[in-house]
Amino acid sequence: MSSPIWCTHNKIQQILNIQQKIEKLSERINATNPKIRNLKANCDDFVAAAAFDQKTVFLIYKYLQTPASSTRTLYHFILDSQKQSRNS
């Protein structure tokens, strides 16, 4: 039986790359930001479910730059961004 597509070596490498980028971004931004604590706590689940592309990494970066007072989750931020890109 063949492995699921996300189990291939390339996909595993992409997951690791995204995790490293998240770690580097979170080091640059105040770690007391609740978004970052939440993102770190859910990093494994997120990267396993996310599209493994540069757009996703860019959306994570944009999300981390939004004000900490924003209550939107990363999931909703990405959904909103996808809606905006479809409408433009």
Beta strands, then each sheet from edge to edge (+ up, - down):
end
